[in-house]
Amino acid sequence: MLKLPPAERIQLAEDLWDSVAAHPENLPPLTDEERREIDRRLAAHDTAPETAIDWEDVRKRLWSGQA
């Protein structure tokens, strides 16, 4: 797999992800800890939605090495 060009590896990853996402009923259920973390993050966002960072801004920071 590592011999594939980067673009083909990315496409393979996307295809794998799409195959999983197409059947969410096959995913394991969330643990209690995962559910609590989701609830915590949603509550934090509800309290201060202005602190959210747009995905495009996050992506730019990651790719520029500023993260």
C-alpha positions in Angstrom: 0.0 0.0 0.0 2.8 2.4 0.7 4.0 2.0 -2.8 0.9 3.7 -4.1 1.2 7.4 -5.0 -0.2 9.7 -2.3 -3.3 10.6 -4.3 -4.2 6.9 -4.7 -3.7 6.3 -1.0 -5.9 9.3 -0.1 -8.6 7.9 -2.5 -8.3 4.5 -0.8 -8.7 6.0 2.6 -11.8 8.0 1.4 -13.3 4.8 -0.1 -12.7 2.9 3.1 -14.3 5.7 5.1 -17.3 5.9 2.8 -17.8 2.2 3.1 -17.9 2.5 6.9 -20.1 5.6 6.8 -22.6 3.9 4.5 -23.5 1.4 7.2 -23.4 3.1 10.6 -25.5 0.3 12.1 -22.4 -1.9 12.0 -20.3 0.5 14.1 -19.8 -0.4 17.8 -22.0 1.6 20.2 -20.4 4.6 22.0 -19.0 3.9 25.4 -20.4 5.8 28.4 -17.1 7.8 28.5 -17.5 8.8 24.8 -21.1 9.8 25.4 -20.1 12.0 28.4 -17.3 13.6 26.3 -19.8 14.4 23.5 -22.2 15.8 26.0 -19.5 17.9 27.6 -18.4 19.4 24.3 -21.9 20.1 23.2 -22.6 21.9 26.5 -19.4 23.9 26.1 -20.4 24.9 22.6 -23.9 25.9 23.8 -22.4 28.0 26.5 -19.9 29.9 24.2 -20.6 29.2 20.5 -18.4 32.1 19.5 -15.3 30.1 20.6 -15.8 27.6 17.8 -13.2 27.7 15.1 -14.2 27.2 11.5 -12.9 24.0 9.9 -11.2 25.9 7.1 -9.3 28.0 9.6 -8.2 24.9 11.5 -7.1 23.3 8.2 -5.1 26.3 7.2 -3.4 26.4 10.6 -2.6 22.7 10.4 -1.1 22.9 6.9 0.9 26.0 7.7 2.4 24.5 10.8 0.8 27.0 13.2 -1.1 24.4 15.1 
